[in-house]
């Protein structure tokens, strides 16, 4: 039986710490594994201790090059997707991902979809030596997400709301 608590560990491609926090396993479906993080959760961000101020739900898809973070108000990003390596699970209680810099964000009030951190991706591609196949996958995931966040593709339209309601 899967653990109720999952440790989420994001690293940069060079192995340096990025994000690390516990999350509650909410469900698993055809889209992936839904994890909830409540306000007050202790976390690590860029190697420094932190506390989550606003709850969120994280979708860790099965075999995809991204994760999706779904946020309530007052956060200005309704959906924030990190382009990341496909999840690698260590037993059922820890998931490892490499954050690949690119982010696709949908703004709450305007619905505007933005591709962010292309400059960081280009810099890290050289500095960390991203393999060509990784670059192809990351850029394809960013293009797909950019369209999906704008056109109502699930899980970005409404399906996340039932999970977000459990952590707000």
Backbone as a printed PyTorch tensor [residue, N CA C, xyz], in Angstrom:
tensor([[[  0.8510,  -1.1900,   0.0000],
         [  0.0000,   0.0000,   0.0000],
         [  0.8920,   1.2480,   0.0000]],

        [[  0.6150,   2.2150,  -0.8660],
         [  1.4410,   3.4230,  -0.9490],
         [  1.4000,   4.2370,   0.3430]],

        [[  2.4910,   4.9210,   0.6130],
         [  2.5830,   5.7840,   1.7830],
         [  1.6430,   6.9850,   1.6210]],

        [[  1.1150,   7.4680,   2.7500],
         [  0.2660,   8.6610,   2.7250],
         [  1.0780,   9.9310,   2.5220]],

        [[  2.3470,   9.8970,   2.9260],
         [  3.2170,  11.0630,   2.7880],
         [  4.3130,  10.7410,   1.7810]],

        [[  4.5010,  11.6640,   0.8520],
         [  5.5130,  11.5140,  -0.1980],
         [  6.5050,  12.6610,  -0.0630]],

        [[  7.7710,  12.3440,  -0.0920],
         [  8.8110,  13.3820,  -0.1230],
         [  9.0730,  13.7220,  -1.5880]],

        [[  8.9440,  14.9910,  -1.9180],
         [  9.1590,  15.4860,  -3.2810],
         [ 10.5270,  16.1570,  -3.3120]],

        [[ 11.4120,  15.6370,  -4.1680],
         [ 12.7740,  16.1790,  -4.2510],
         [ 13.0590,  16.5970,  -5.6910]],

        [[ 13.2070,  17.9080,  -5.8820],
         [ 13.6480,  18.4490,  -7.1690],
         [ 15.1170,  18.8220,  -7.0240]],

        [[ 15.9090,  18.4530,  -8.0080],
         [ 17.3020,  18.8920,  -8.0840],
         [ 17.5060,  19.5490,  -9.4440]],

        [[ 18.5440,  20.3360,  -9.5450],
         [ 18.9700,  20.8290, -10.8450],
         [ 19.7680,  19.7100, -11.5110]],

        [[ 20.0200,  19.8420, -12.7910],
         [ 20.6550,  18.7640, -13.5460],
         [ 22.0650,  18.4440, -13.0470]],

        [[ 22.7290,  19.4110, -12.4220],
         [ 24.0670,  19.1660, -11.8740],
         [ 24.0180,  18.4900, -10.5050]],

        [[ 22.8050,  18.2040, -10.0100],
         [ 22.6420,  17.5440,  -8.7230],
         [ 22.4210,  18.4750,  -7.5530]],

        [[ 22.5250,  19.7760,  -7.7610],
         [ 22.3330,  20.7150,  -6.6610],
         [ 20.8640,  20.7560,  -6.2280]],

        [[ 20.6730,  21.0750,  -4.9500],
         [ 19.3290,  21.1090,  -4.3690],
         [ 18.4990,  22.2220,  -5.0120]],

        [[ 17.2120,  21.9290,  -5.2390],
         [ 16.2910,  22.9450,  -5.7450],
         [ 15.1010,  23.0730,  -4.7940]],

        [[ 14.2650,  22.0550,  -4.7220],
         [ 13.1280,  22.0540,  -3.7970],
         [ 13.0230,  20.6820,  -3.1460]],

        [[ 12.5320,  20.6600,  -1.9080],
         [ 12.3960,  19.4180,  -1.1600],
         [ 11.3030,  19.6540,  -0.1200]],

        [[ 10.2340,  18.8640,  -0.1790],
         [  9.1360,  19.0460,   0.7740],
         [  8.2890,  17.7820,   0.8650]],

        [[  7.6010,  17.6150,   1.9980],
         [  6.6590,  16.5090,   2.1210],
         [  5.2990,  16.9190,   1.5610]],

        [[  4.6030,  15.9520,   1.0010],
         [  3.2650,  16.1990,   0.4730],
         [  2.3790,  15.0070,   0.8240]],

        [[  1.0940,  15.2500,   0.9180],
         [  0.1460,  14.1770,   1.2020],
         [ -0.3640,  13.6000,  -0.1070]],

        [[ -0.3140,  12.2750,  -0.2160],
         [ -0.8400,  11.5940,  -1.4040],
         [ -2.3690,  11.7130,  -1.3710]],

        [[ -2.9270,  12.3370,  -2.4010],
         [ -4.3720,  12.5230,  -2.4760],
         [ -5.0420,  11.4450,  -3.3160]],

        [[ -4.4380,  11.1250,  -4.4530],
         [ -5.0620,  10.1620,  -5.3660],
         [ -4.0850,   9.8020,  -6.4700]],

        [[ -4.4250,   8.7570,  -7.1890],
         [ -3.7220,   8.3990,  -8.4150],
         [ -4.7800,   8.0920,  -9.4500]],

        [[ -4.5980,   8.6420, -10.6450],
         [ -5.5300,   8.3830, -11.7350],
         [ -4.7530,   8.2740, -13.0370]],

        [[ -5.4530,   8.2980, -14.1560],
         [ -4.7790,   8.1520, -15.4450],
         [ -3.8440,   9.3180, -15.7530]],

        [[ -4.0160,  10.4590, -15.0870],
         [ -3.1620,  11.6190, -15.3060],
         [ -1.8510,  11.5410, -14.5350]],

        [[ -1.8900,  10.8850, -13.3800],
         [ -0.6960,  10.7930, -12.5570],
         [ -1.0400,  10.6840, -11.0960]],

        [[ -0.1180,  11.1220, -10.2560],
         [ -0.2980,  11.0880,  -8.8040],
         [ -0.4810,  12.5240,  -8.3250]],

        [[ -1.5800,  12.7240,  -7.5920],
         [ -1.9470,  14.0340,  -7.0610],
         [ -1.4580,  14.1240,  -5.6170]],

        [[ -0.7000,  15.1800,  -5.3250],
         [ -0.1300,  15.3970,  -4.0020],
         [ -0.5780,  16.7530,  -3.4750]],

        [[ -0.8970,  16.8100,  -2.1840],
         [ -1.3340,  18.0570,  -1.5770],
         [ -0.3290,  18.5840,  -0.5760]],

        [[ -0.1240,  19.8950,  -0.6040],
         [  0.7860,  20.5620,   0.3270],
         [ -0.0080,  21.6710,   1.0130]],

        [[ -0.0800,  21.6080,   2.3380],
         [ -0.8400,  22.6010,   3.0820],
         [  0.0470,  23.7750,   3.4860]],

        [[ -0.5910,  24.9080,   3.7730],
         [  0.1320,  26.0630,   4.2980],
         [  0.7910,  25.6480,   5.6070]],

        [[  1.9980,  26.1230,   5.8340],
         [  2.7390,  25.7850,   7.0380],
         [  3.6820,  24.6060,   6.8750]],

        [[  3.6410,  23.9620,   5.7000],
         [  4.5330,  22.8310,   5.4490],
         [  5.9750,  23.3160,   5.3930]],

        [[  6.8370,  22.6620,   6.1680],
         [  8.2560,  23.0030,   6.1360],
         [  8.8650,  22.4200,   4.8700]],

        [[  9.6810,  23.2310,   4.2000],
         [ 10.2850,  22.8240,   2.9430],
         [ 11.7040,  23.3700,   2.8470]],

        [[ 12.3700,  22.9960,   1.7830],
         [ 13.6900,  23.5420,   1.4720],
         [ 13.6060,  24.0950,   0.0610]],

        [[ 14.0590,  25.3230,  -0.1230],
         [ 14.0390,  25.9670,  -1.4290],
         [ 15.4340,  26.5050,  -1.7130]],

        [[ 16.0580,  26.0270,  -2.7970],
         [ 17.4420,  26.3980,  -3.1400],
         [ 18.3860,  26.1630,  -1.9640]],

        [[ 18.1660,  25.0460,  -1.2510],
         [ 19.0500,  24.6760,  -0.1620],
         [ 18.7930,  25.3910,   1.1500]],

        [[ 17.7820,  26.2530,   1.2000],
         [ 17.4910,  27.0080,   2.4200],
         [ 16.1470,  26.5870,   3.0040]],

        [[ 16.0580,  26.4980,   4.3300],
         [ 14.7760,  26.1720,   4.9620],
         [ 13.7190,  27.2110,   4.6110]],

        [[ 12.5030,  26.7420,   4.4310],
         [ 11.4000,  27.6030,   4.0470],
         [ 10.1180,  27.0210,   4.6270]],

        [[  9.0580,  27.7940,   4.5860],
         [  7.7400,  27.3280,   5.0000],
         [  6.7510,  27.7510,   3.9190]],

        [[  5.9600,  26.8070,   3.4580],
         [  4.9640,  27.1160,   2.4240],
         [  3.8810,  28.0180,   3.0150]],

        [[  3.6840,  29.1730,   2.4120],
         [  2.7020,  30.1390,   2.9010],
         [  1.3110,  29.9020,   2.3140]],

        [[  1.2760,  29.3490,   1.1100],
         [  0.0120,  29.1290,   0.3930],
         [ -0.0490,  27.6490,   0.0100]],

        [[ -1.1770,  26.9790,   0.2810],
         [ -1.2780,  25.5630,  -0.0830],
         [ -1.2770,  25.3920,  -1.5980]],

        [[ -0.9870,  24.1750,  -2.0400],
         [ -1.0660,  23.8750,  -3.4740],
         [ -1.2160,  22.3850,  -3.6800]],

        [[ -1.5710,  22.0220,  -4.8900],
         [ -1.6430,  20.6230,  -5.3060],
         [ -0.6280,  20.4320,  -6.4120]],

        [[  0.1260,  19.3350,  -6.3170],
         [  1.1150,  18.9930,  -7.3350],
         [  0.6590,  17.7350,  -8.0560]],

        [[  0.6250,  17.7940,  -9.3660],
         [  0.3800,  16.6100, -10.1810],
         [  1.7180,  16.1250, -10.7120]],

        [[  2.0570,  14.8810, -10.3790],
         [  3.2520,  14.2360, -10.9140],
         [  2.7540,  13.2440, -11.9630]],

        [[  2.8250,  13.6200, -13.2480],
         [  2.2820,  12.7570, -14.3000],
         [  3.0730,  11.4620, -14.4440]],

        [[  2.3970,  10.4690, -14.9920],
         [  3.0660,   9.2240, -15.3490],
         [  3.8770,   9.4870, -16.6230]],

        [[  5.1770,   9.3480, -16.5860],
         [  6.0500,   9.3510, -17.7690],
         [  6.0260,  10.6370, -18.5900]],

        [[  5.8600,  11.7950, -17.9560],
         [  5.8640,  13.0560, -18.7010],
         [  7.0400,  13.9200, -18.2520]],

        [[  7.3680,  14.9080, -19.0620],
         [  8.4990,  15.8010, -18.8210],
         [  8.0460,  17.0980, -18.1530]],

        [[  7.1530,  17.0180, -17.2050],
         [  6.6650,  18.1870, -16.4860],
         [  5.9670,  17.7660, -15.2050]],

        [[  5.7860,  18.7300, -14.3000],
         [  4.8920,  18.6020, -13.1620],
         [  3.9960,  19.8310, -13.1550]],

        [[  2.8170,  19.6920, -12.5850],
         [  1.8820,  20.8120, -12.5320],
         [  1.5390,  21.1770, -11.1080]],

        [[  1.6910,  22.4520, -10.7840],
         [  1.3230,  22.9650,  -9.4650],
         [  0.0850,  23.8300,  -9.6350]],

        [[ -0.9510,  23.5070,  -8.8760],
         [ -2.2400,  24.1920,  -8.9710],
         [ -2.4390,  24.9770,  -7.6830]],

        [[ -2.6780,  26.2830,  -7.8390],
         [ -2.6440,  27.2090,  -6.7090],
         [ -3.9730,  27.9170,  -6.4930]],

        [[ -4.3250,  28.1790,  -5.2250],
         [ -5.4930,  29.0030,  -4.9230],
         [ -5.0950,  30.4800,  -4.8690]],

        [[ -6.0720,  31.3780,  -4.8410],
         [ -5.7520,  32.7700,  -4.5440],
         [ -5.1560,  32.8350,  -3.1330]],

        [[ -4.3130,  33.7590,  -2.8260],
         [ -3.9800,  34.9570,  -3.5830],
         [ -2.8050,  34.7730,  -4.5450]],

        [[ -2.3110,  33.5460,  -4.7050],
         [ -1.1940,  33.3530,  -5.6340],
         [ -1.6160,  33.8110,  -7.0250]],

        [[ -0.7580,  34.5500,  -7.6980],
         [ -1.1170,  35.1070,  -9.0120],
         [ -1.0620,  34.0680, -10.1220]],

        [[ -0.3080,  32.9750,  -9.9090],
         [ -0.2870,  31.9040, -10.9040],
         [ -1.3300,  30.8630, -10.5030]],

        [[ -2.3030,  30.6680, -11.3690],
         [ -3.3210,  29.6460, -11.1250],
         [ -2.7200,  28.2540, -11.3350]],

        [[ -1.9250,  28.1270, -12.4090],
         [ -1.2320,  26.8840, -12.7310],
         [  0.2190,  27.2310, -13.0370]],

        [[  1.1280,  26.4600, -12.4330],
         [  2.5580,  26.6780, -12.6310],
         [  3.1860,  25.3300, -12.9390]],

        [[  3.6490,  25.1550, -14.1480],
         [  4.2320,  23.8780, -14.5660],
         [  5.7430,  23.9980, -14.7060]],

        [[  6.4320,  23.1100, -14.0350],
         [  7.8770,  23.0020, -14.1800],
         [  8.1790,  21.9730, -15.2550]],

        [[  9.0310,  22.3280, -16.1900],
         [  9.5520,  21.3240, -17.1070],
         [ 10.5850,  20.5460, -16.3010]],

        [[ 10.4010,  19.2410, -16.2420],
         [ 11.2440,  18.4010, -15.3870],
         [ 11.4020,  17.0290, -16.0160]],

        [[ 12.4390,  16.3430, -15.6000],
         [ 12.6230,  14.9630, -16.0460],
         [ 11.4230,  14.1340, -15.5950]],

        [[ 11.1390,  13.0450, -16.2930],
         [ 10.0890,  12.1520, -15.7980],
         [ 10.4160,  11.7030, -14.3660]],

        [[  9.3670,  11.5720, -13.5740],
         [  9.5230,  11.2250, -12.1610],
         [ 10.2020,   9.8690, -11.9920]],

        [[ 11.0960,   9.8120, -11.0240],
         [ 11.7160,   8.5490, -10.6230],
         [ 11.3100,   8.3060,  -9.1760]],

        [[ 10.5440,   7.2480,  -8.9780],
         [ 10.0350,   6.9290,  -7.6430],
         [ 10.9900,   6.0090,  -6.9120]],

        [[ 11.2500,   6.3460,  -5.6650],
         [ 12.0370,   5.5160,  -4.7640],
         [ 11.0290,   4.9320,  -3.7820]],

        [[ 10.7310,   3.6600,  -3.9390],
         [  9.5990,   3.0150,  -3.2640],
         [  8.3540,   3.8490,  -3.5470]],

        [[  7.4320,   3.9270,  -2.6250],
         [  6.2160,   4.7080,  -2.8560],
         [  6.2240,   6.0270,  -2.1080]],

        [[  7.3360,   6.3180,  -1.4010],
         [  7.2820,   7.4890,  -0.5380],
         [  8.2440,   8.6180,  -0.8910]],

        [[  8.9860,   8.4990,  -1.9960],
         [  9.8840,   9.5730,  -2.4190],
         [  9.8860,   9.6510,  -3.9410]],

        [[  9.7330,  10.8630,  -4.4550],
         [  9.7990,  11.0630,  -5.8990],
         [ 10.9370,  12.0390,  -6.1950]],

        [[ 11.7730,  11.6700,  -7.1630],
         [ 12.9190,  12.4850,  -7.5750],
         [ 12.6630,  13.0430,  -8.9760]],

        [[ 12.9770,  14.3440,  -9.1340],
         [ 12.8290,  15.0060, -10.4240],
         [ 14.0000,  15.9540, -10.6360]],

        [[ 14.3890,  16.1340, -11.8890],
         [ 15.3560,  17.1620, -12.2400],
         [ 14.5920,  18.3330, -12.8410]],

        [[ 14.6840,  19.4900, -12.1880],
         [ 14.0640,  20.7030, -12.7040],
         [ 14.9040,  21.1980, -13.8810]],

        [[ 14.2570,  21.3840, -15.0250],
         [ 14.9790,  21.7570, -16.2480],
         [ 14.7380,  23.2130, -16.6430]],

        [[ 14.5000,  24.0410, -15.6470],
         [ 14.5070,  25.4970, -15.7810],
         [ 13.2500,  26.0800, -16.4140]],

        [[ 12.8170,  25.5700, -17.5520],
         [ 11.6600,  26.1440, -18.2310],
         [ 10.4090,  25.9740, -17.3800]],

        [[  9.5570,  26.9890, -17.3910],
         [  8.2840,  26.9570, -16.6800],
         [  7.2100,  27.4730, -17.6120]],

        [[  6.0180,  26.9100, -17.4900],
         [  4.8560,  27.4070, -18.2190],
         [  3.8030,  27.7460, -17.1730]],

        [[  3.3360,  28.9970, -17.2090],
         [  2.4910,  29.5310, -16.1550],
         [  1.2240,  30.1240, -16.7640]],

        [[  0.0830,  29.8680, -16.0820],
         [ -1.1520,  30.5590, -16.4550],
         [ -1.5260,  31.4950, -15.3150]],

        [[ -1.6690,  32.7750, -15.6570],
         [ -2.0020,  33.8090, -14.6790],
         [ -3.4900,  33.7450, -14.3300]],

        [[ -3.7840,  33.9450, -13.0620],
         [ -5.1410,  33.8000, -12.5500],
         [ -6.1150,  34.8340, -13.1220]],

        [[ -5.7860,  36.0880, -13.0510],
         [ -6.7670,  37.1160, -13.4070],
         [ -6.9370,  37.2980, -14.9070]],

        [[ -5.8740,  37.0990, -15.6630],
         [ -5.9460,  37.3670, -17.1010],
         [ -6.0580,  36.1060, -17.9530]],

        [[ -5.6730,  34.9630, -17.3910],
         [ -5.6220,  33.7310, -18.1760],
         [ -4.4370,  33.6810, -19.1160]],

        [[ -3.5730,  34.6890, -19.0470],
         [ -2.3840,  34.7480, -19.8980],
         [ -1.4740,  33.5630, -19.6040]],

        [[ -0.9850,  32.8980, -20.6510],
         [ -0.0530,  31.7900, -20.5220],
         [  1.3280,  32.2950, -20.9150]],

        [[  2.3210,  32.0150, -20.0630],
         [  3.6800,  32.5070, -20.2720],
         [  4.6680,  31.3440, -20.2600]],

        [[  5.6350,  31.4050, -21.1430],
         [  6.7950,  30.5180, -21.0890],
         [  7.8960,  31.3200, -20.4140]],

        [[  8.4440,  30.7750, -19.3270],
         [  9.4160,  31.5190, -18.5260],
         [ 10.7640,  30.8050, -18.4780]],

        [[ 11.7900,  31.5750, -18.2160],
         [ 13.1510,  31.1000, -17.9250],
         [ 13.8490,  30.4400, -19.1030]],

        [[ 13.5380,  30.8960, -20.3160],
         [ 14.2540,  30.3840, -21.4960],
         [ 15.7420,  30.7130, -21.4270]],

        [[ 16.0740,  31.8730, -20.8450],
         [ 17.4820,  32.2530, -20.7170],
         [ 18.2200,  31.3240, -19.7570]],

        [[ 17.5840,  30.9660, -18.6530],
         [ 18.1940,  30.0360, -17.6970],
         [ 18.3740,  28.6580, -18.3350]],

        [[ 17.3940,  28.2270, -19.1060],
         [ 17.4870,  26.9410, -19.7990],
         [ 18.6820,  26.9490, -20.7570]],

        [[ 18.8310,  28.0130, -21.5300],
         [ 19.9480,  28.1100, -22.4770],
         [ 21.2920,  28.1260, -21.7440]],

        [[ 21.3680,  28.8660, -20.6460],
         [ 22.6060,  28.9260, -19.8660],
         [ 22.9530,  27.5570, -19.2660]],

        [[ 21.9670,  26.9080, -18.6510],
         [ 22.2120,  25.6090, -18.0190],
         [ 22.4460,  24.5070, -19.0430]],

        [[ 21.8710,  24.6700, -20.2220],
         [ 22.1180,  23.6850, -21.2900],
         [ 23.6160,  23.5810, -21.5480]],

        [[ 24.2770,  24.7190, -21.5640],
         [ 25.7250,  24.7470, -21.7960],
         [ 26.4840,  24.3550, -20.5310]],

        [[ 26.1530,  25.0140, -19.4190],
         [ 26.8990,  24.7950, -18.1780],
         [ 26.7920,  23.3560, -17.6710]],

        [[ 25.5950,  22.7730, -17.7260],
         [ 25.3900,  21.4220, -17.1940],
         [ 25.4920,  20.3380, -18.2600]],

        [[ 25.6130,  20.7510, -19.5220],
         [ 25.7610,  19.7810, -20.5960],
         [ 24.5170,  18.9580, -20.8630]],

        [[ 23.3690,  19.6400, -20.9700],
         [ 22.1360,  18.9060, -21.2740],
         [ 22.3170,  18.1170, -22.5690]],

        [[ 22.0360,  16.8210, -22.5510],
         [ 22.0890,  16.0340, -23.7910],
         [ 21.0210,  16.5160, -24.7840]],

        [[ 21.2740,  16.3220, -26.0600],
         [ 20.3450,  16.7840, -27.0900],
         [ 18.9500,  16.1910, -26.9300]],

        [[ 18.8530,  14.9130, -26.5660],
         [ 17.5280,  14.3030, -26.4260],
         [ 16.7530,  14.9130, -25.2590]],

        [[ 17.4380,  15.3250, -24.1940],
         [ 16.7960,  16.0170, -23.0850],
         [ 16.2570,  17.3680, -23.5480]],

        [[ 17.0280,  18.0870, -24.3200],
         [ 16.6050,  19.3910, -24.8330],
         [ 15.3610,  19.2330, -25.6980]],

        [[ 15.3500,  18.2380, -26.5650],
         [ 14.1880,  17.9910, -27.4380],
         [ 12.9480,  17.7160, -26.5900]],

        [[ 13.0750,  16.8460, -25.5880],
         [ 11.9300,  16.4980, -24.7320],
         [ 11.4420,  17.7030, -23.9310]],

        [[ 12.3650,  18.4660, -23.3630],
         [ 11.9960,  19.6330, -22.5540],
         [ 11.2780,  20.6780, -23.3960]],

        [[ 11.8030,  20.9670, -24.5710],
         [ 11.1740,  21.9670, -25.4380],
         [  9.8170,  21.4880, -25.9450]],

        [[  9.6830,  20.2010, -26.2420],
         [  8.3950,  19.6550, -26.6800],
         [  7.3680,  19.7410, -25.5550]],

        [[  7.7790,  19.4360, -24.3250],
         [  6.8700,  19.5270, -23.1860],
         [  6.4160,  20.9650, -22.9760]],

        [[  7.3310,  21.9140, -23.1080],
         [  6.9810,  23.3280, -22.9340],
         [  5.9730,  23.7710, -23.9890]],

        [[  6.1850,  23.3640, -25.2360],
         [  5.2260,  23.7290, -26.3030],
         [  3.8560,  23.1200, -26.0320]],

        [[  3.8240,  21.8340, -25.6410],
         [  2.5510,  21.1700, -25.3670],
         [  1.8180,  21.8580, -24.2170]],

        [[  2.5420,  22.1450, -23.1310],
         [  1.9290,  22.8090, -21.9850],
         [  1.4220,  24.2010, -22.3360]],

        [[  2.1780,  24.9350, -23.1340],
         [  1.7590,  26.2810, -23.5240],
         [  0.3850,  26.2240, -24.1970]],

        [[  0.1970,  25.2720, -25.0870],
         [ -1.0970,  25.1080, -25.7550],
         [ -2.1590,  24.5820, -24.7930]],

        [[ -1.8150,  23.5810, -23.9960],
         [ -2.7770,  22.9260, -23.1100],
         [ -3.3040,  23.8760, -22.0350]],

        [[ -2.4510,  24.7340, -21.5070],
         [ -2.9130,  25.6790, -20.4930],
         [ -3.8270,  26.7370, -21.0890]],

        [[ -3.7120,  26.9610, -22.3730],
         [ -4.5410,  27.9740, -23.0260],
         [ -5.8390,  27.4640, -23.6070]],

        [[ -5.9200,  26.1580, -23.8910],
         [ -7.1090,  25.6830, -24.6260],
         [ -8.0790,  24.8250, -23.8170]],

        [[ -7.8680,  24.7000, -22.5120],
         [ -8.8140,  23.9500, -21.6970],
         [ -8.5520,  22.4600, -21.6210]],

        [[ -7.3800,  22.0190, -22.0690],
         [ -7.0120,  20.6090, -21.9370],
         [ -6.9470,  20.2560, -20.4540]],

        [[ -7.4910,  19.0920, -20.1110],
         [ -7.3490,  18.6110, -18.7310],
         [ -5.9360,  18.0680, -18.5390]],

        [[ -5.4080,  18.2150, -17.3800],
         [ -6.0450,  18.5450, -16.1100],
         [ -6.0830,  20.0370, -15.8010]],

        [[ -5.8290,  20.8830, -16.7890],
         [ -5.6580,  22.3110, -16.5390],
         [ -6.9440,  23.1150, -16.5750]],

        [[ -8.0660,  22.4940, -16.9100],
         [ -9.3420,  23.2070, -16.9650],
         [-10.0440,  23.1630, -15.6100]],

        [[-10.5110,  21.9980, -15.2160],
         [-11.2860,  21.9090, -13.9720],
         [-10.9420,  20.7190, -13.0840]],

        [[-10.3390,  19.6700, -13.6190],
         [-10.1720,  18.4400, -12.8380],
         [ -9.3130,  18.6150, -11.5960]],

        [[ -8.4270,  19.5930, -11.5810],
         [ -7.5670,  19.8100, -10.4140],
         [ -8.3180,  20.4130,  -9.2370]],

        [[ -9.4540,  21.0410,  -9.4860],
         [-10.1470,  21.8050,  -8.4360],
         [-10.6020,  20.9340,  -7.2690]],

        [[-11.0250,  19.7080,  -7.5510],
         [-11.4660,  18.8430,  -6.4520],
         [-10.3100,  18.4990,  -5.5160]],

        [[ -9.0970,  18.3770,  -6.0710],
         [ -7.9430,  18.0770,  -5.2270],
         [ -7.4790,  19.3120,  -4.4880]],

        [[ -7.5320,  20.4590,  -5.1210],
         [ -7.1320,  21.7010,  -4.4660],
         [ -8.0530,  22.0100,  -3.2830]],

        [[ -9.3250,  21.6890,  -3.4260],
         [-10.2820,  21.9330,  -2.3320],
         [ -9.9070,  21.1520,  -1.0650]],

        [[ -9.2000,  20.0490,  -1.2170],
         [ -8.8180,  19.2440,  -0.0550],
         [ -7.6710,  19.8400,   0.7560]],

        [[ -6.9060,  20.7490,   0.1720],
         [ -5.7570,  21.3210,   0.8920],
         [ -5.9270,  22.7870,   1.2570]],

        [[ -6.9610,  23.4170,   0.7430],
         [ -7.1620,  24.8510,   1.0150],
         [ -7.7660,  25.0410,   2.3980]]])
